[in-house]
Amino acid sequence: MKIENIKDVEGFFKVVDECKGRVELVTAEGDRLNLKSKLSQFVSLANIFSNNAEIPELELVASEPEDIERLMQFMING
């Protein structure tokens, strides 16, 4: 799933932490990073804040249907 314009980065990672299964970020090179890993979150945040405080677009893969719903609700409701 592609998600765009994440303005609440802290809230986004809180939702990712609440997910039951794996949530992976697919990089432009096709690599998959486990976003439930604090190290991956730290690296992602460092990269984001080197550019700006907003995530323009991400491609995510969630392993559990309820996690997809949780992420979609975050995007809809903020």
Secondary structure, DSSP 8 states (H G I E B T S, - for coil): -EEEEE--HHHHHHHHHH-SS-EEEE-TTS-EEETTSHHHHHHHHHHHHHH-SSEEEEEEEESSHHHHHHHHHHHHH-
